[in-house]
Amino acid sequence: MRCDGENDLGIGDLGALREFIDWIAEIGFTLVQLLPINETGADNSPYNAISAMAIEPTTLHLAPGSPEDLTRNDFADSLSEIDLAGLRRGRVKYRQVKELKQRIFEKAFANFSARADEKRQSEFERFCQEESSWLRDYALFRVLIEQNNGSAAWDQWPPQHQTIESARNWLRDLPQEKQSAVTRRLRFLLLRAMDRTSAMARR
């Protein structure tokens, strides 16, 4: 069953889930069963997750102020060239939805990087510390997926990417400009993970 909301971006999200839970409660049901919500790879299968901890980013409800750093103008700008009605119609268009939500996340990240106050920065650092058992290695894994054309098949990557130790050495040995770009991407993925975790907690 596809659980969509009136204001989603082409795929059912946490906002739609909240509406659905309220509706089933009204008609007397007491349980909602979901497919796994862990982050998926290129095949979009909920049973072939790429992380045991990270939540699939397309499930996050995105709107002005959600996440906190997303402005109304940036949200509207992200949608300005999108056929939203077409995106919402028929089968889920996973690639287009993922690309759209990624652009929106990146705008929010740019705002956080430029304007977040000390309290928000401290919350971010605390989250990274509290989730350090998995989070930084996950972010590096996601960067390596991007470096390898979206493939999560790590055993087919170049040798310098195939273990966490060799990947850390690869990152350390990059030219400064490339290293800075990868480090910024890591920070983006860490912040995106925080936004997803916060959204799940609120719901």
Secondary structure per residue as TSV (DSSP state, phi and psi in degrees):
chain	resnum	aa	ss	phi	psi
A	1	M	-	360.0	130.3
A	2	R	-	-89.3	118.2
A	3	C	-	-102.7	92.6
A	4	D	-	-103.7	158.3
A	5	G	-	-116.8	163.0
A	6	E	T	-60.8	-30.2
A	7	N	T	-112.0	19.3
A	8	D	-	-76.5	176.2
A	9	L	S	-111.7	39.2
A	10	G	S	103.9	-0.5
A	11	I	S	-153.8	144.0
A	12	G	-	-57.2	137.4
A	13	D	-	-131.3	-169.7
A	14	L	H	-65.3	-30.3
A	15	G	H	-64.5	-44.3
A	16	A	H	-66.0	-36.6
A	17	L	H	-63.4	-40.3
A	18	R	H	-61.5	-43.3
A	19	E	H	-62.4	-42.1
A	20	F	H	-64.9	-42.6
A	21	I	H	-61.9	-43.0
A	22	D	H	-61.3	-40.6
A	23	W	H	-67.0	-46.0
A	24	I	H	-67.9	-29.5
A	25	A	H	-64.8	-39.1
A	26	E	H	-63.6	-34.0
A	27	I	T	-96.3	7.2
A	28	G	T	102.3	2.3
A	29	F	-	-83.0	154.2
A	30	T	-	-123.8	1.7
A	31	L	-	-142.1	134.8
A	32	V	-	-117.8	126.6
A	33	Q	-	-108.0	129.8
A	34	L	-	-112.7	154.1
A	35	L	-	-65.3	161.3
A	36	P	-	-53.6	140.8
A	37	I	-	-108.5	14.6
A	38	N	B	-70.7	158.4
A	39	E	-	-62.5	133.5
A	40	T	B	-99.6	164.5
A	41	G	-	-96.0	-154.0
A	42	A	T	-66.3	-23.6
A	43	D	T	-86.1	-5.4
A	44	N	-	62.2	16.3
A	45	S	-	-82.0	126.5
A	46	P	T	-67.6	-13.2
A	47	Y	T	-98.6	8.7
A	48	N	S	-131.8	53.7
A	49	A	B	-68.6	151.3
A	50	I	S	-97.3	-2.0
A	51	S	-	-149.6	140.7
A	52	A	S	-82.9	-10.9
A	53	M	S	-116.5	-42.1
A	54	A	-	-73.1	141.4
A	55	I	B	-89.7	144.5
A	56	E	-	-59.2	121.3
A	57	P	G	-64.6	-25.5
A	58	T	G	-70.2	-13.2
A	59	T	G	-76.7	-14.6
A	60	L	S	-73.2	133.0
A	61	H	-	-75.7	119.7
A	62	L	-	-110.8	130.1
A	63	A	B	-163.8	164.5
A	64	P	T	-50.9	126.0
A	65	G	T	85.4	-2.0
A	66	S	B	-138.0	94.3
A	67	P	S	-72.0	170.7
A	68	E	T	-54.2	-33.5
A	69	D	T	-88.3	3.9
A	70	L	-	-90.6	116.6
A	71	T	-	-85.8	160.8
A	72	R	H	-61.2	-42.5
A	73	N	H	-64.9	-42.9
A	74	D	H	-66.5	-37.6
A	75	F	H	-64.3	-47.2
A	76	A	H	-63.0	-39.7
A	77	D	H	-63.4	-36.9
A	78	S	H	-65.4	-29.8
A	79	L	H	-94.7	-4.5
A	80	S	T	-61.9	-31.9
A	81	E	T	-111.5	19.6
A	82	I	-	-104.0	133.3
A	83	D	-	-83.6	84.5
A	84	L	H	-65.3	-38.5
A	85	A	H	-60.8	-42.1
A	86	G	H	-67.1	-35.9
A	87	L	H	-66.4	-32.2
A	88	R	H	-84.1	-12.2
A	89	R	S	-93.8	139.8
A	90	G	S	75.3	-151.7
A	91	R	S	-64.9	152.9
A	92	V	-	-63.7	128.9
A	93	K	-	-97.1	81.4
A	94	Y	H	-56.4	-47.0
A	95	R	H	-61.0	-46.7
A	96	Q	H	-65.4	-40.8
A	97	V	H	-64.6	-44.1
A	98	K	H	-63.3	-41.4
A	99	E	H	-64.9	-42.1
A	100	L	H	-63.1	-49.7
A	101	K	H	-65.5	-33.5
A	102	Q	H	-62.3	-44.0
A	103	R	H	-61.8	-39.3
A	104	I	H	-66.9	-45.3
A	105	F	H	-56.5	-42.0
A	106	E	H	-66.2	-34.4
A	107	K	H	-65.9	-42.8
A	108	A	H	-63.2	-39.6
A	109	F	H	-64.2	-41.8
A	110	A	H	-60.5	-40.2
A	111	N	H	-66.5	-42.5
A	112	F	H	-60.8	-46.0
A	113	S	H	-62.7	-35.5
A	114	A	H	-85.8	-30.8
A	115	R	H	-132.3	-2.4
A	116	A	-	-61.9	134.8
A	117	D	-	-79.0	177.5
A	118	E	H	-61.8	-35.7
A	119	K	H	-63.0	-46.0
A	120	R	H	-66.1	-40.8
A	121	Q	H	-62.4	-40.1
A	122	S	H	-66.1	-39.5
A	123	E	H	-60.8	-41.2
A	124	F	H	-64.0	-48.3
A	125	E	H	-63.1	-38.4
A	126	R	H	-65.4	-42.0
A	127	F	H	-60.3	-46.4
A	128	C	H	-60.3	-38.8
A	129	Q	H	-69.3	-44.9
A	130	E	H	-65.5	-30.7
A	131	E	T	-105.0	21.2
A	132	S	T	-65.1	-20.1
A	133	S	T	-63.4	-22.0
A	134	W	T	-136.0	-25.3
A	135	L	H	-67.2	-48.3
A	136	R	H	-68.2	-38.4
A	137	D	H	-66.6	-37.0
A	138	Y	H	-61.2	-46.6
A	139	A	H	-61.2	-40.8
A	140	L	H	-65.1	-41.0
A	141	F	H	-59.3	-43.2
A	142	R	H	-64.9	-39.2
A	143	V	H	-62.5	-41.6
A	144	L	H	-66.3	-34.5
A	145	I	H	-59.5	-45.9
A	146	E	H	-63.3	-38.0
A	147	Q	H	-67.0	-20.7
A	148	N	T	-114.4	42.8
A	149	N	T	57.5	34.6
A	150	G	T	82.8	4.1
A	151	S	-	-87.8	131.3
A	152	A	-	-94.2	5.3
A	153	A	-	-78.2	79.7
A	154	W	G	-59.9	-28.2
A	155	D	G	-73.1	-6.9
A	156	Q	G	-106.5	3.1
A	157	W	S	-77.0	166.2
A	158	P	-	-59.0	149.9
A	159	P	G	-52.0	-35.4
A	160	Q	G	-69.9	-7.9
A	161	H	G	-108.6	-6.2
A	162	Q	S	-82.7	-17.3
A	163	T	S	-127.6	158.2
A	164	I	H	-64.7	-35.5
A	165	E	H	-67.3	-46.8
A	166	S	H	-67.7	-33.1
A	167	A	H	-67.4	-39.4
A	168	R	H	-64.4	-39.8
A	169	N	H	-65.0	-41.0
A	170	W	H	-57.9	-46.0
A	171	L	H	-64.0	-43.5
A	172	R	H	-62.1	-34.5
A	173	D	H	-90.4	-0.5
A	174	L	S	-65.8	151.1
A	175	P	-	-56.3	151.5
A	176	Q	H	-54.1	-44.1
A	177	E	H	-64.2	-44.1
A	178	K	H	-67.5	-39.6
A	179	Q	H	-62.2	-41.2
A	180	S	H	-63.8	-39.7
A	181	A	H	-65.3	-42.6
A	182	V	H	-67.9	-40.5
A	183	T	H	-62.5	-39.2
A	184	R	H	-64.6	-38.2
A	185	R	H	-66.2	-39.5
A	186	L	H	-58.9	-43.9
A	187	R	H	-64.1	-39.7
A	188	F	H	-59.1	-45.9
A	189	L	H	-66.9	-35.0
A	190	L	H	-64.6	-43.8
A	191	L	H	-67.7	-38.7
A	192	R	H	-62.0	-38.7
A	193	A	H	-63.8	-38.9
A	194	M	H	-64.3	-43.0
A	195	D	H	-62.5	-39.3
A	196	R	H	-67.3	-43.5
A	197	T	H	-64.1	-41.2
A	198	S	H	-63.9	-40.7
A	199	A	H	-64.3	-41.5
A	200	M	H	-63.7	-39.8
A	201	A	H	-63.6	-39.3
A	202	R	H	-66.7	-33.4
A	203	R	-	-77.5	360.0
